Amino acid sequence: MTVINEKINIQTKGFTDIINITDDIIAIVDKHKIENGHVLIYVPGSTASITTVEYEPGLLKDLPEAFEKFAPMEHTYHHDETWHDGNGYAHVRASMVGNSESFPVISKELYLGTWQQIILIDFDNKPRTRSVIVQIIY
């Protein structure tokens, strides 16, 4: 078994910034000429998430609207009362989505659905540089 670790640094705007990282992940898989294996994509931190979506204009509006219904920014969170940093909503949203996803590589191809792209969502209340860890096992 071989393990390869890569890191991508991504500038975000925060506030539920949704960034398509699919091409970055495919480039890493192609660079290492992986025939068959498994790719884990992980974002460290408690206010960002990794997930999949059809990356199209409608969903880029729908997702933030849905998050606002589940964990509104203007709500008072116990986290904010403790830390006074105003990002309690970001922690709740990120915990609902999760911070990693994994995908198979089959016959040199990252196996995704036809309309499925891999996204990073930064929920924090300020711009950030996010590190995305890509671990390939084959």
N, C-alpha and C positions, 0 to 999 in steps of 0.2 A: 504494500500500500504506500502510495506517495501522497504527500500533503503539500500544497502550494498556497502561500498566503500573499495577497496583494492588498493594497490600500488605495482608495480613490478619495481625494479631498474635493469637496463640493461647497461652493459659496451659496448660501441660501438667503432668502429675504425674511424668513420666519413667518409667523401668522398664517399657518397652514399652506406654506409654499410647497407646491407639488412639482417634483422634478423627475423627468423620465431618464432613468439610468440604464435602460436596456442596452443601448449601443456600447456603453462602457463595459458592461458585463460580457457581452458577446466578444468584444475586442480582447478581453483578458483570456477567455476560453480559447479563442483562435490563436492568440500569441503563444500559448502553451501547447497547442496542437493536441488537445485532449480528445481521445477517441470515444471513451465511455467513462463516466464518472458522476460525481455529485458536486454541485456548487451551492455553498452556503453564502448568503449575503446578509450582513449584520451591521447595524448602526449602533455604536455605543452611545449611551445617554438615555435619559428618561423623558425627553420631550421631542423625540423624533421616531419615525417608524419606517419600515420597509413593507411594501405590499405590492399587489398587482392590480391593474385596472386597464380598461380600454382607454388609452390616453387620447382623448378627443375633447373638443371645446365644451360640449355639454356636460360631460362628467367632471371637467375641471371647475365647473360652477356648482354642480350637484354635490360633490364631495364636501366642500367647505360649508355649504348650506346644511347638509346632514349633520356634520360635526357641530355646527352651531346649535342645532336642536338638541343634541345629546349632551353636549358640554359647552354651554355658552360662555363666551369670553367675559361678559359683564356679570356673571354670577359670582357670589362671594364663596370662595373655597377655603376650607380649613388650612390648606397648605399656605395660602396667601396670608392668613392670619399669623401663621408661624414664622414664615420667612419674609413676608412683605415684598415679594418679587413679582407679583401679579401674573404668574404663569401657571397657576393651579389648573386652569383649563387645559393647558398643554400637556401636563402630566396625565390627566384623566384621558385625554384623547389618545395619547401615545400608548397608554396601557391597554386601551381597548383594541388597538390595531396590532400592536406587537412590534418588536424591533428586528425581526429576521424572517427570512424565507429561504427555502431550499428548492433546487431544481435539478432534474437529471440532465446529463449530457449523453446523448445517444447518437452514435455514428457521426461524431464531430460537431453536433448541433445542440445548442442550448434548447431544450425542449420546452417551448411555450405554446399556448393556444394561438390561433390565428389573430385574434384581436387582443392579446394579452401582452402588456408591457410591465416592466418592473419599475416601481417608483419609490423615491424617497419623499417623505412628507416631513417638513420641519414645522412643528406646532409652536415652537417657542415664541416669545414676544419681542424678539430682536433678531437681526441678521446674525448668522453664524457661519463658521467653516465646519462642516460636518465631515468626519472621516467615515467612509464606508469600507468595511472589511469584506473581502471576497476570499473565501477559502475553498479550494478545489481538492477533492479527494478522489483518487483513481487508483 
